[in-house]
Amino acid sequence: MNALISSDETWLLWAFLVGWAAVSIYLEQRFEWASKLSGAIIALLGAMLLANFGILPVEAPVYDAVWAYVVPLSIPLLLFQTNIRRVWQESGRLLLIFLISTVGTVAGSIAAFFLLKDLIPGLPHIAAMITGSYTGGGVNFAALASRFDVPGETVSSAVVADNFLMAVYFFVLISIPAIGFIRKRFATPHMDEMDGSDETDDTAAASYWKRKEISLSDIAMAVGTSFVIVAVSFKLAEVFRGLIPEDGNAFMVILRGIVGDDYLMLTTLTLLLVSIVPRYFERINGAQEIGTFLIYIFFVVIGVPASIPLILQNAPLILVFAAIVVFINMLISFSVGRLFRFDLEEIILASNANIGGPTTAAAMAISRGWTKLIGPILIVGTLGYIIGNYIGTALGLWFSSMM
């Protein structure tokens, strides 16, 4: 069935992607229901509905442009305020539960791979993409799809399953604080503080993303620096790919996969620069906002291929794979978190940051009024951009060696 808007209607598609991302942010900051749901899910679900009703095309060059240009530019912008040396000092507890949750993703991927490796063609690369995505969000999915040069139809099927499970799990996490049985078994200091306050959280998102002083120079330095970092990173990765043979020994193959990967080089170089000259990046206002807006555009794009008929036709087993990963992540996050007496809010946000990335985790913290956790989860969650790519690459190479 042909979509109402054809794939070559470039301006109409850009208008929808950028416009719906803006609407999602507006709704999140204007209405309580949208704030609780989060703008990220609104962006994703809106695109899913329009694609399923035949209004938007499932594939278009505009979507490819978002993957190729918008996503890489967003990564440095989101990392400008992340000084790696301060992560443990400021967010030690949250970092620990985030890493425990990451172990859950890895364990889930390994278990799901061995259960389904004879049933799903191309599973090593699918597993790599989903592992990366469920360690730091959809940005890693795009990076690993590019890293392993995964065929478009495989990416589409995996995106459908990934997006569907991600959306469902967000709904689960959002509902957990209202379940008395669970809440009684965990410490909930942030929720207790909210319960003891007369304030409502209907404008929490707007309060967090409040107006700040920003100049033309800030915009220029944020965007300009991001462009330069992306260009230099991708060129360096290209040089290393040319220097290191593709058919060398195992060590050289792994080394080439690390230093020759565009997105791994991008995240590593950005954090290195932020650590070396932190004052330069700290003085740039607006980078987090610009990067987050670009990520919202990406959320719209990843929602487009999430067609329910496509899931039933092409990706039911991939959906099972993703469900196993998410279930084991949740199981390990909550069981180990309770064992080591982590707060319920910390566990929810850490698991959220694994599955959806720091922006969706921050959105949940904002919507719930857990203001003290917003900064730390953004800091810790951005680490998922790094370790998710490394872990996904390592598992992809390991799984490929067993097929």
Contacts in CASP RR format, 6 or more apart in sequence:
PFRMAT RR
TARGET T0000
AUTHOR 0000-0000-0000
METHOD contacts of the structure
MODEL  1
MNALISSDETWLLWAFLVGWAAVSIYLEQRFEWASKLSGAIIALLGAMLL
ANFGILPVEAPVYDAVWAYVVPLSIPLLLFQTNIRRVWQESGRLLLIFLI
STVGTVAGSIAAFFLLKDLIPGLPHIAAMITGSYTGGGVNFAALASRFDV
PGETVSSAVVADNFLMAVYFFVLISIPAIGFIRKRFATPHMDEMDGSDET
DDTAAASYWKRKEISLSDIAMAVGTSFVIVAVSFKLAEVFRGLIPEDGNA
FMVILRGIVGDDYLMLTTLTLLLVSIVPRYFERINGAQEIGTFLIYIFFV
VIGVPASIPLILQNAPLILVFAAIVVFINMLISFSVGRLFRFDLEEIILA
SNANIGGPTTAAAMAISRGWTKLIGPILIVGTLGYIIGNYIGTALGLWFS
SMM
1 54 0 8 1.000
3 51 0 8 1.000
3 54 0 8 1.000
3 55 0 8 1.000
3 56 0 8 1.000
3 57 0 8 1.000
3 58 0 8 1.000
4 54 0 8 1.000
4 55 0 8 1.000
4 56 0 8 1.000
5 12 0 8 1.000
5 13 0 8 1.000
5 16 0 8 1.000
5 55 0 8 1.000
5 56 0 8 1.000
5 57 0 8 1.000
6 57 0 8 1.000
7 13 0 8 1.000
7 57 0 8 1.000
7 59 0 8 1.000
7 60 0 8 1.000
7 61 0 8 1.000
7 62 0 8 1.000
8 60 0 8 1.000
8 61 0 8 1.000
10 61 0 8 1.000
10 62 0 8 1.000
13 56 0 8 1.000
13 57 0 8 1.000
13 60 0 8 1.000
13 62 0 8 1.000
13 63 0 8 1.000
14 62 0 8 1.000
16 50 0 8 1.000
16 56 0 8 1.000
16 300 0 8 1.000
17 62 0 8 1.000
17 66 0 8 1.000
17 297 0 8 1.000
17 300 0 8 1.000
17 301 0 8 1.000
18 297 0 8 1.000
20 43 0 8 1.000
20 46 0 8 1.000
20 47 0 8 1.000
20 300 0 8 1.000
21 43 0 8 1.000
21 293 0 8 1.000
21 296 0 8 1.000
21 297 0 8 1.000
21 299 0 8 1.000
21 300 0 8 1.000
22 293 0 8 1.000
23 42 0 8 1.000
24 34 0 8 1.000
24 39 0 8 1.000
24 40 0 8 1.000
24 42 0 8 1.000
24 43 0 8 1.000
24 296 0 8 1.000
24 299 0 8 1.000
24 300 0 8 1.000
25 39 0 8 1.000
25 209 0 8 1.000
25 293 0 8 1.000
25 296 0 8 1.000
27 34 0 8 1.000
27 39 0 8 1.000
27 42 0 8 1.000
28 34 0 8 1.000
28 35 0 8 1.000
28 37 0 8 1.000
28 38 0 8 1.000
28 39 0 8 1.000
28 42 0 8 1.000
28 205 0 8 1.000
28 363 0 8 1.000
28 367 0 8 1.000
29 35 0 8 1.000
29 203 0 8 1.000
29 205 0 8 1.000
29 206 0 8 1.000
29 209 0 8 1.000
30 206 0 8 1.000
31 202 0 8 1.000
32 200 0 8 1.000
32 201 0 8 1.000
32 202 0 8 1.000
34 42 0 8 1.000
35 201 0 8 1.000
35 202 0 8 1.000
35 203 0 8 1.000
35 204 0 8 1.000
35 205 0 8 1.000
35 366 0 8 1.000
35 367 0 8 1.000
36 174 0 8 1.000
36 367 0 8 1.000
36 368 0 8 1.000
37 174 0 8 1.000
37 367 0 8 1.000
38 170 0 8 1.000
38 174 0 8 1.000
38 360 0 8 1.000
38 363 0 8 1.000
38 364 0 8 1.000
38 367 0 8 1.000
39 296 0 8 1.000
39 363 0 8 1.000
40 170 0 8 1.000
40 296 0 8 1.000
40 299 0 8 1.000
40 356 0 8 1.000
40 359 0 8 1.000
40 360 0 8 1.000
40 363 0 8 1.000
41 167 0 8 1.000
41 170 0 8 1.000
41 171 0 8 1.000
41 360 0 8 1.000
43 296 0 8 1.000
43 299 0 8 1.000
43 300 0 8 1.000
43 303 0 8 1.000
44 163 0 8 1.000
44 166 0 8 1.000
44 167 0 8 1.000
44 299 0 8 1.000
44 300 0 8 1.000
44 302 0 8 1.000
44 303 0 8 1.000
44 306 0 8 1.000
45 167 0 8 1.000
45 303 0 8 1.000
46 300 0 8 1.000
46 303 0 8 1.000
47 56 0 8 1.000
47 299 0 8 1.000
47 300 0 8 1.000
47 301 0 8 1.000
47 302 0 8 1.000
47 303 0 8 1.000
47 304 0 8 1.000
47 306 0 8 1.000
48 163 0 8 1.000
48 167 0 8 1.000
48 303 0 8 1.000
48 304 0 8 1.000
48 306 0 8 1.000
48 307 0 8 1.000
50 56 0 8 1.000
50 304 0 8 1.000
51 57 0 8 1.000
51 58 0 8 1.000
51 303 0 8 1.000
51 304 0 8 1.000
51 305 0 8 1.000
51 306 0 8 1.000
51 307 0 8 1.000
52 306 0 8 1.000
52 307 0 8 1.000
52 308 0 8 1.000
52 309 0 8 1.000
56 304 0 8 1.000
57 304 0 8 1.000
58 156 0 8 1.000
58 304 0 8 1.000
58 305 0 8 1.000
58 307 0 8 1.000
58 310 0 8 1.000
59 156 0 8 1.000
59 305 0 8 1.000
63 301 0 8 1.000
63 304 0 8 1.000
66 297 0 8 1.000
66 298 0 8 1.000
66 301 0 8 1.000
67 142 0 8 1.000
67 146 0 8 1.000
67 298 0 8 1.000
67 301 0 8 1.000
70 294 0 8 1.000
70 297 0 8 1.000
70 298 0 8 1.000
71 139 0 8 1.000
71 142 0 8 1.000
71 143 0 8 1.000
71 294 0 8 1.000
71 298 0 8 1.000
72 230 0 8 1.000
72 234 0 8 1.000
72 262 0 8 1.000
72 263 0 8 1.000
72 266 0 8 1.000
73 223 0 8 1.000
73 226 0 8 1.000
73 227 0 8 1.000
73 230 0 8 1.000
73 291 0 8 1.000
73 294 0 8 1.000
74 139 0 8 1.000
74 291 0 8 1.000
74 292 0 8 1.000
74 294 0 8 1.000
74 295 0 8 1.000
74 298 0 8 1.000
75 139 0 8 1.000
75 230 0 8 1.000
75 263 0 8 1.000
75 266 0 8 1.000
75 267 0 8 1.000
75 270 0 8 1.000
75 385 0 8 1.000
76 225 0 8 1.000
76 226 0 8 1.000
76 229 0 8 1.000
76 230 0 8 1.000
76 266 0 8 1.000
76 270 0 8 1.000
77 222 0 8 1.000
77 226 0 8 1.000
77 287 0 8 1.000
77 288 0 8 1.000
77 290 0 8 1.000
77 291 0 8 1.000
77 294 0 8 1.000
78 287 0 8 1.000
78 288 0 8 1.000
78 291 0 8 1.000
78 292 0 8 1.000
78 295 0 8 1.000
78 358 0 8 1.000
78 359 0 8 1.000
78 382 0 8 1.000
78 385 0 8 1.000
79 267 0 8 1.000
79 270 0 8 1.000
79 271 0 8 1.000
79 274 0 8 1.000
79 382 0 8 1.000
79 385 0 8 1.000
80 222 0 8 1.000
80 225 0 8 1.000
80 270 0 8 1.000
80 274 0 8 1.000
80 281 0 8 1.000
80 284 0 8 1.000
80 287 0 8 1.000
80 288 0 8 1.000
81 274 0 8 1.000
81 281 0 8 1.000
81 282 0 8 1.000
81 287 0 8 1.000
81 288 0 8 1.000
81 378 0 8 1.000
81 379 0 8 1.000
82 271 0 8 1.000
82 274 0 8 1.000
82 378 0 8 1.000
82 379 0 8 1.000
82 382 0 8 1.000
82 383 0 8 1.000
83 274 0 8 1.000
83 275 0 8 1.000
83 278 0 8 1.000
84 271 0 8 1.000
84 274 0 8 1.000
84 275 0 8 1.000
85 275 0 8 1.000
86 379 0 8 1.000
87 95 0 8 1.000
87 379 0 8 1.000
87 380 0 8 1.000
87 383 0 8 1.000
88 95 0 8 1.000
90 376 0 8 1.000
90 379 0 8 1.000
91 375 0 8 1.000
91 376 0 8 1.000
91 377 0 8 1.000
91 379 0 8 1.000
91 380 0 8 1.000
92 380 0 8 1.000
93 342 0 8 1.000
93 346 0 8 1.000
94 346 0 8 1.000
94 349 0 8 1.000
94 350 0 8 1.000
94 373 0 8 1.000
94 376 0 8 1.000
94 377 0 8 1.000
94 380 0 8 1.000
95 380 0 8 1.000
95 383 0 8 1.000
97 333 0 8 1.000
97 337 0 8 1.000
97 340 0 8 1.000
97 342 0 8 1.000
97 346 0 8 1.000
97 347 0 8 1.000
97 350 0 8 1.000
98 350 0 8 1.000
98 353 0 8 1.000
98 354 0 8 1.000
98 380 0 8 1.000
98 381 0 8 1.000
98 383 0 8 1.000
98 384 0 8 1.000
100 332 0 8 1.000
100 333 0 8 1.000
100 336 0 8 1.000
100 337 0 8 1.000
100 350 0 8 1.000
101 329 0 8 1.000
101 332 0 8 1.000
101 333 0 8 1.000
101 347 0 8 1.000
101 350 0 8 1.000
101 351 0 8 1.000
101 353 0 8 1.000
101 354 0 8 1.000
102 135 0 8 1.000
102 354 0 8 1.000
102 384 0 8 1.000
102 387 0 8 1.000
102 388 0 8 1.000
102 391 0 8 1.000
103 332 0 8 1.000
104 328 0 8 1.000
104 329 0 8 1.000
104 331 0 8 1.000
104 332 0 8 1.000
104 333 0 8 1.000
105 131 0 8 1.000
105 132 0 8 1.000
105 134 0 8 1.000
105 135 0 8 1.000
105 325 0 8 1.000
105 328 0 8 1.000
105 329 0 8 1.000
105 354 0 8 1.000
105 355 0 8 1.000
105 391 0 8 1.000
106 131 0 8 1.000
106 135 0 8 1.000
106 391 0 8 1.000
106 395 0 8 1.000
107 328 0 8 1.000
107 332 0 8 1.000
108 324 0 8 1.000
108 325 0 8 1.000
108 327 0 8 1.000
108 328 0 8 1.000
108 329 0 8 1.000
109 127 0 8 1.000
109 130 0 8 1.000
109 131 0 8 1.000
109 134 0 8 1.000
109 325 0 8 1.000
109 395 0 8 1.000
110 395 0 8 1.000
111 324 0 8 1.000
111 328 0 8 1.000
112 127 0 8 1.000
112 320 0 8 1.000
112 321 0 8 1.000
112 324 0 8 1.000
112 325 0 8 1.000
112 328 0 8 1.000
113 123 0 8 1.000
113 124 0 8 1.000
113 127 0 8 1.000
113 321 0 8 1.000
113 395 0 8 1.000
113 399 0 8 1.000
115 324 0 8 1.000
116 123 0 8 1.000
116 317 0 8 1.000
116 320 0 8 1.000
116 321 0 8 1.000
117 123 0 8 1.000
117 399 0 8 1.000
117 402 0 8 1.000
117 403 0 8 1.000
119 317 0 8 1.000
120 126 0 8 1.000
120 317 0 8 1.000
120 318 0 8 1.000
120 321 0 8 1.000
122 154 0 8 1.000
122 403 0 8 1.000
123 321 0 8 1.000
123 399 0 8 1.000
123 403 0 8 1.000
124 396 0 8 1.000
124 399 0 8 1.000
124 400 0 8 1.000
124 402 0 8 1.000
124 403 0 8 1.000
125 144 0 8 1.000
125 148 0 8 1.000
125 150 0 8 1.000
125 154 0 8 1.000
125 396 0 8 1.000
125 400 0 8 1.000
126 150 0 8 1.000
126 154 0 8 1.000
126 158 0 8 1.000
126 318 0 8 1.000
126 321 0 8 1.000
127 321 0 8 1.000
127 395 0 8 1.000
127 396 0 8 1.000
127 399 0 8 1.000
128 144 0 8 1.000
128 147 0 8 1.000
128 148 0 8 1.000
128 392 0 8 1.000
128 393 0 8 1.000
128 395 0 8 1.000
128 396 0 8 1.000
128 399 0 8 1.000
129 141 0 8 1.000
129 144 0 8 1.000
129 145 0 8 1.000
129 148 0 8 1.000
129 150 0 8 1.000
129 155 0 8 1.000
129 158 0 8 1.000
129 162 0 8 1.000
129 392 0 8 1.000
130 141 0 8 1.000
130 158 0 8 1.000
130 161 0 8 1.000
130 162 0 8 1.000
130 321 0 8 1.000
130 322 0 8 1.000
130 325 0 8 1.000
131 325 0 8 1.000
131 388 0 8 1.000
131 391 0 8 1.000
131 392 0 8 1.000
131 395 0 8 1.000
131 396 0 8 1.000
132 140 0 8 1.000
132 141 0 8 1.000
132 144 0 8 1.000
132 388 0 8 1.000
132 389 0 8 1.000
132 391 0 8 1.000
132 392 0 8 1.000
133 140 0 8 1.000
133 141 0 8 1.000
133 144 0 8 1.000
133 162 0 8 1.000
133 166 0 8 1.000
133 355 0 8 1.000
133 356 0 8 1.000
134 322 0 8 1.000
134 325 0 8 1.000
134 326 0 8 1.000
134 329 0 8 1.000
134 354 0 8 1.000
134 355 0 8 1.000
134 356 0 8 1.000
135 354 0 8 1.000
135 384 0 8 1.000
135 387 0 8 1.000
135 388 0 8 1.000
135 391 0 8 1.000
135 392 0 8 1.000
136 353 0 8 1.000
136 354 0 8 1.000
136 355 0 8 1.000
136 356 0 8 1.000
136 357 0 8 1.000
136 358 0 8 1.000
136 381 0 8 1.000
136 384 0 8 1.000
136 385 0 8 1.000
136 387 0 8 1.000
136 388 0 8 1.000
137 354 0 8 1.000
137 355 0 8 1.000
137 356 0 8 1.000
137 357 0 8 1.000
137 360 0 8 1.000
137 384 0 8 1.000
138 162 0 8 1.000
138 298 0 8 1.000
138 302 0 8 1.000
138 356 0 8 1.000
138 357 0 8 1.000
139 263 0 8 1.000
139 295 0 8 1.000
139 298 0 8 1.000
139 357 0 8 1.000
139 385 0 8 1.000
140 263 0 8 1.000
140 384 0 8 1.000
140 385 0 8 1.000
140 388 0 8 1.000
140 389 0 8 1.000
140 392 0 8 1.000
141 158 0 8 1.000
141 159 0 8 1.000
141 162 0 8 1.000
141 302 0 8 1.000
142 263 0 8 1.000
142 298 0 8 1.000
143 261 0 8 1.000
143 262 0 8 1.000
143 263 0 8 1.000
143 264 0 8 1.000
143 389 0 8 1.000
144 150 0 8 1.000
144 389 0 8 1.000
144 392 0 8 1.000
144 393 0 8 1.000
145 155 0 8 1.000
145 158 0 8 1.000
146 262 0 8 1.000
146 263 0 8 1.000
147 257 0 8 1.000
147 261 0 8 1.000
147 262 0 8 1.000
147 263 0 8 1.000
147 389 0 8 1.000
147 393 0 8 1.000
148 396 0 8 1.000
150 158 0 8 1.000
153 314 0 8 1.000
156 305 0 8 1.000
156 310 0 8 1.000
156 314 0 8 1.000
157 310 0 8 1.000
157 314 0 8 1.000
157 315 0 8 1.000
157 318 0 8 1.000
158 315 0 8 1.000
158 318 0 8 1.000
159 302 0 8 1.000
159 303 0 8 1.000
159 305 0 8 1.000
159 306 0 8 1.000
160 305 0 8 1.000
160 306 0 8 1.000
160 307 0 8 1.000
160 310 0 8 1.000
160 311 0 8 1.000
160 314 0 8 1.000
160 315 0 8 1.000
160 318 0 8 1.000
160 319 0 8 1.000
161 311 0 8 1.000
161 315 0 8 1.000
161 318 0 8 1.000
161 319 0 8 1.000
161 321 0 8 1.000
161 322 0 8 1.000
162 302 0 8 1.000
162 322 0 8 1.000
163 302 0 8 1.000
163 303 0 8 1.000
163 305 0 8 1.000
163 306 0 8 1.000
164 306 0 8 1.000
164 311 0 8 1.000
164 319 0 8 1.000
164 322 0 8 1.000
165 319 0 8 1.000
165 322 0 8 1.000
165 323 0 8 1.000
165 326 0 8 1.000
166 355 0 8 1.000
166 356 0 8 1.000
167 306 0 8 1.000
169 326 0 8 1.000
169 330 0 8 1.000
169 355 0 8 1.000
170 352 0 8 1.000
170 355 0 8 1.000
170 356 0 8 1.000
170 360 0 8 1.000
170 364 0 8 1.000
172 330 0 8 1.000
173 348 0 8 1.000
173 351 0 8 1.000
173 352 0 8 1.000
173 364 0 8 1.000
174 364 0 8 1.000
174 367 0 8 1.000
176 182 0 8 1.000
176 183 0 8 1.000
176 344 0 8 1.000
176 348 0 8 1.000
177 183 0 8 1.000
177 188 0 8 1.000
177 191 0 8 1.000
177 344 0 8 1.000
177 345 0 8 1.000
177 348 0 8 1.000
177 368 0 8 1.000
182 344 0 8 1.000
183 191 0 8 1.000
183 344 0 8 1.000
185 338 0 8 1.000
186 338 0 8 1.000
186 342 0 8 1.000
186 343 0 8 1.000
186 344 0 8 1.000
186 347 0 8 1.000
187 341 0 8 1.000
187 342 0 8 1.000
187 343 0 8 1.000
187 344 0 8 1.000
188 343 0 8 1.000
188 344 0 8 1.000
188 345 0 8 1.000
189 343 0 8 1.000
189 345 0 8 1.000
190 343 0 8 1.000
190 345 0 8 1.000
190 368 0 8 1.000
190 369 0 8 1.000
190 370 0 8 1.000
190 372 0 8 1.000
190 373 0 8 1.000
191 344 0 8 1.000
191 345 0 8 1.000
191 368 0 8 1.000
191 370 0 8 1.000
194 201 0 8 1.000
194 368 0 8 1.000
194 369 0 8 1.000
194 370 0 8 1.000
201 367 0 8 1.000
201 368 0 8 1.000
201 369 0 8 1.000
204 366 0 8 1.000
204 367 0 8 1.000
204 368 0 8 1.000
204 369 0 8 1.000
204 371 0 8 1.000
205 363 0 8 1.000
205 366 0 8 1.000
205 367 0 8 1.000
207 366 0 8 1.000
208 362 0 8 1.000
208 366 0 8 1.000
208 371 0 8 1.000
208 374 0 8 1.000
209 289 0 8 1.000
209 366 0 8 1.000
212 285 0 8 1.000
212 286 0 8 1.000
213 285 0 8 1.000
214 285 0 8 1.000
214 286 0 8 1.000
215 285 0 8 1.000
218 284 0 8 1.000
218 285 0 8 1.000
218 286 0 8 1.000
218 287 0 8 1.000
219 286 0 8 1.000
219 290 0 8 1.000
221 284 0 8 1.000
222 284 0 8 1.000
222 286 0 8 1.000
222 287 0 8 1.000
222 290 0 8 1.000
223 290 0 8 1.000
225 281 0 8 1.000
225 284 0 8 1.000
226 287 0 8 1.000
229 266 0 8 1.000
229 269 0 8 1.000
229 270 0 8 1.000
229 273 0 8 1.000
230 266 0 8 1.000
232 269 0 8 1.000
233 262 0 8 1.000
233 265 0 8 1.000
233 266 0 8 1.000
233 269 0 8 1.000
233 270 0 8 1.000
234 262 0 8 1.000
234 265 0 8 1.000
234 266 0 8 1.000
236 265 0 8 1.000
236 269 0 8 1.000
237 259 0 8 1.000
237 260 0 8 1.000
237 261 0 8 1.000
237 262 0 8 1.000
237 264 0 8 1.000
237 265 0 8 1.000
237 266 0 8 1.000
238 260 0 8 1.000
238 262 0 8 1.000
240 256 0 8 1.000
240 259 0 8 1.000
240 260 0 8 1.000
240 265 0 8 1.000
241 256 0 8 1.000
241 260 0 8 1.000
244 252 0 8 1.000
244 255 0 8 1.000
244 256 0 8 1.000
244 259 0 8 1.000
244 260 0 8 1.000
245 252 0 8 1.000
245 256 0 8 1.000
246 253 0 8 1.000
246 256 0 8 1.000
253 397 0 8 1.000
254 394 0 8 1.000
254 397 0 8 1.000
257 264 0 8 1.000
257 393 0 8 1.000
257 397 0 8 1.000
258 264 0 8 1.000
258 390 0 8 1.000
258 393 0 8 1.000
259 265 0 8 1.000
261 389 0 8 1.000
261 393 0 8 1.000
263 389 0 8 1.000
264 386 0 8 1.000
264 389 0 8 1.000
264 390 0 8 1.000
264 393 0 8 1.000
267 385 0 8 1.000
267 386 0 8 1.000
267 389 0 8 1.000
268 386 0 8 1.000
271 386 0 8 1.000
273 281 0 8 1.000
274 281 0 8 1.000
281 287 0 8 1.000
288 378 0 8 1.000
292 359 0 8 1.000
295 359 0 8 1.000
296 359 0 8 1.000
311 319 0 8 1.000
326 355 0 8 1.000
329 351 0 8 1.000
329 354 0 8 1.000
329 355 0 8 1.000
330 351 0 8 1.000
333 347 0 8 1.000
333 350 0 8 1.000
333 351 0 8 1.000
333 354 0 8 1.000
334 347 0 8 1.000
334 351 0 8 1.000
337 347 0 8 1.000
338 347 0 8 1.000
345 365 0 8 1.000
345 368 0 8 1.000
345 370 0 8 1.000
345 373 0 8 1.000
346 373 0 8 1.000
348 364 0 8 1.000
349 361 0 8 1.000
349 364 0 8 1.000
349 365 0 8 1.000
349 370 0 8 1.000
349 373 0 8 1.000
349 377 0 8 1.000
350 361 0 8 1.000
350 377 0 8 1.000
350 380 0 8 1.000
352 360 0 8 1.000
352 361 0 8 1.000
352 364 0 8 1.000
353 360 0 8 1.000
353 361 0 8 1.000
353 377 0 8 1.000
353 380 0 8 1.000
353 381 0 8 1.000
353 384 0 8 1.000
354 384 0 8 1.000
357 381 0 8 1.000
357 384 0 8 1.000
358 377 0 8 1.000
358 378 0 8 1.000
358 380 0 8 1.000
358 381 0 8 1.000
358 382 0 8 1.000
358 384 0 8 1.000
359 378 0 8 1.000
361 377 0 8 1.000
361 378 0 8 1.000
361 381 0 8 1.000
362 374 0 8 1.000
362 375 0 8 1.000
362 377 0 8 1.000
362 378 0 8 1.000
365 371 0 8 1.000
365 373 0 8 1.000
365 374 0 8 1.000
365 377 0 8 1.000
366 374 0 8 1.000
END
